Amino acid sequence: MFFVSCGHKKDESRELVNRANTVYLNFDIDTEKRIDSALTLVDSAIILDDENFQAYLNKATYLVGKRDIEGLLVNNLKMVALK
């Protein structure tokens, strides 16, 4: 059997958020690709820790970049629920 501690998941989630930021801020990559890649990473972070407020906060920035208003509203409702 393999067990993953909650602390490990939270640490991994934070690391994925950091990686998402790095990708998002890499202006050598096409804008659409960097936003999509950052969203993929931050969504993975949320799967690991669905209470990671920073992940939702960063996701809001990426969704604004995609002009995904519906996704932004859903995301922001989760942020409100966490606070």
RACOR-V413213 format. One record per residue. N is the residue number from 1. RES is the residue in three letters. PHI is phi in radians with two decimals (* if undefined). PSI is psi in whole degrees, -180 to 180 (NA if undefined). D_CENTER is the distance of its C-alpha to the mean C-alpha in Angstrom with 1 decimal. Layout:
BEGIN
<<N RES PHI PSI D_CENTER> <N RES PHI PSI D_CENTER>>
END
This chain:
BEGIN
<<1 MET * 149 29.1> <2 PHE -2.13 125 25.7> <3 PHE -2.05 138 24.0> <4 VAL -2.03 124 20.6> <5 SER -1.24 154 20.6> <6 CYS -1.06 -39 18.1> <7 GLY -1.06 -40 17.9> <8 HIS -1.12 -41 17.1> <9 LYS -1.10 -41 14.1> <10 LYS -1.13 -42 12.8> <11 ASP -1.11 -44 13.7> <12 GLU -1.14 -38 12.0> <13 SER -1.08 -46 8.7> <14 ARG -1.08 -39 9.2> <15 GLU -1.12 -40 10.4> <16 LEU -1.13 -37 7.6> <17 VAL -1.11 -42 5.6> <18 ASN -1.08 -42 9.1> <19 ARG -1.12 -40 9.5> <20 ALA -1.05 -43 6.8> <21 ASN -1.10 -42 8.8> <22 THR -1.06 -45 11.9> <23 VAL -1.13 -45 11.6> <24 TYR -1.07 -34 10.8> <25 LEU -1.58 4 13.8> <26 ASN -1.53 95 16.0> <27 PHE -1.35 3 18.4> <28 ASP -1.39 -11 20.5> <29 ILE -1.76 145 18.3> <30 ASP -0.90 139 18.8> <31 THR -0.95 -49 16.7> <32 GLU -1.09 -42 15.8> <33 LYS -1.16 -40 15.0> <34 ARG -1.20 -38 12.8> <35 ILE -1.16 -47 10.7> <36 ASP -1.08 -41 10.8> <37 SER -1.16 -43 10.0> <38 ALA -1.10 -41 7.0> <39 LEU -1.11 -41 5.8> <40 THR -1.05 -45 7.3> <41 LEU -1.15 -44 6.0> <42 VAL -1.23 -32 2.2> <43 ASP -1.13 -37 4.8> <44 SER -1.13 -38 7.0> <45 ALA -1.09 -41 5.8> <46 ILE -1.18 -36 6.2> <47 ILE -1.07 -41 9.4> <48 LEU -1.25 -35 10.6> <49 ASP -2.57 94 10.3> <50 ASP -1.33 6 10.1> <51 GLU -1.96 14 11.3> <52 ASN -1.39 93 8.7> <53 PHE -1.02 -40 9.2> <54 GLN -1.05 -36 7.7> <55 ALA -1.09 -44 4.1> <56 TYR -1.18 -38 5.7> <57 LEU -1.09 -46 7.7> <58 ASN -1.18 -38 5.8> <59 LYS -1.05 -36 4.7> <60 ALA -1.02 -42 8.4> <61 THR -1.08 -45 9.5> <62 TYR -1.16 -39 8.4> <63 LEU -1.17 -35 10.1> <64 VAL -1.07 -42 13.0> <65 GLY -1.07 -31 13.4> <66 LYS -1.52 -7 13.9> <67 ARG 1.03 38 16.0> <68 ASP -1.65 83 14.5> <69 ILE -1.16 -42 16.2> <70 GLU -1.10 -45 16.2> <71 GLY -1.10 -38 12.5> <72 LEU -1.13 -42 12.1> <73 LEU -1.10 -45 14.9> <74 VAL -1.07 -46 13.5> <75 ASN -1.05 -45 10.1> <76 ASN -1.23 -30 12.4> <77 LEU -1.11 -38 14.8> <78 LYS -1.15 -39 12.5> <79 MET -1.08 -43 12.0> <80 VAL -1.10 -41 15.8> <81 ALA -1.12 -32 16.5> <82 LEU -1.32 -27 14.8> <83 LYS -1.65 NA 16.9>>
END
